[in-house]
Amino acid sequence: MAKPDILYVDGHAFSWRRLCELRRRQMQAWAKAEAPQPALFELKVDYRPRTEWTADGRYRQPSLLDRK
């Protein structure tokens, strides 16, 4: 048995494919309307070990004294 294309909500029939297409168009229109936000400062790459990216990681695995 094939999957039905019709979705019934509160007695109204909707085409699932049509709903997906409308949602896709809605998201594309939103993405076009959304202006990119520039950075307030220069972005830099964090070269620290991954465990030191957060304060919790630096607390749990301190490596300050390991460096020379």
N, C-alpha and C positions, 0 to 999 in steps of 0.2 A: 504494500500500500504506500503510495507516494505521500509526502508531507503536504498538508493543505497550505495553500497560499493565503487563505483568508483567516483573519484574526477577528474574533467577535469581542467587542468591549461594550458593555452596557446596552446590548441589543443592536449595536452598529457594527457593520462589517467593514474591515479595513484590509487592504492588500499589504501583506508583509513586505514584499519587494518595493512597493510604492513608498511605504513608510521609511524604509532604509534609504532609498534614493533621496527622499525629501530631507532626511536627517543629514546625509552626506553633503547635500547642497547647502544646508543651513550652516554646517561646520566650515565649509569652504568660504562662504560669505563672511562668517565671523573672523576667520583667519585673515582675510583680505582687509577687513575693517580694523583689525587690531594692529595698531602702530607698534613697531619695535621700540623698546625702551633702551636708550643708550646707557652705557655704564657711567657711573659717577666718578670712577677712578680707574687707573690702569689695572687690568687684570693680570695677576701673576700666577705662575705655576707653583703649586705646593710640592716641594721636593722631599718633604719629611716622610718617614715611613708611615704607612697607612694607619697604624695604631696611634700615631701622634696627631692625626688630623682633628681629633676632638679633645676637649679638656678631660673627659672621662678616660680616654685612652692614654693621655699623658700622665694621668694620676695613677692608673693601674700598672702601667709599664714605663716608668720613668727611665730615660736614657741620657739625661743631662750629663751625668758623670762618666758615661761610657765614651763620649766624644772626646777627641784630642785636638 
